[in-house]
């Protein structure tokens, strides 16, 4: 059985989409999905007491599988955290995202594509080691992380002509 590779967006497309979003809590949610690679349920349950600004850590409580994990706060997200909590339930946030991404990019994408996109961004653009990306995503098995990280045709071309 073949598995369909989820579509991803690049950072520029995220920023382009954010320009069409008026609600600050939606902007924060999309930033958390991309730069923090957080699941929608982790975003909608995130509270200000889960943020340690001194240590620059987001403490994700009871994520998938009931697991807790701590992740560093991305600089791109830091100033938006004042808009916590995200005032949406999972389904409402999913619908809002679909509408915003359709308006901005003309694409039909699910919110979870932000997690895939962020993982791919850290691997290919920021040049993070896959083991670091695995820890960041909270995966027990590195093969799960490999599903989340995508190599674009541009990445292959750049690698081919790298000197």
PyMOL commands that set and color helices and strands:
alter all, ss='L'
color gray80, all
select helices_A, chain A and resi 11-18+24-35+40-44+48-50+64-66+75-83+90-105+113-125+130-137+142-148+153-160
alter helices_A, ss='H'
color red, helices_A
select strands_A, chain A and resi 51-52+57-60+69-72
alter strands_A, ss='S'
color yellow, strands_A
deselect
rebuild
show_as cartoon
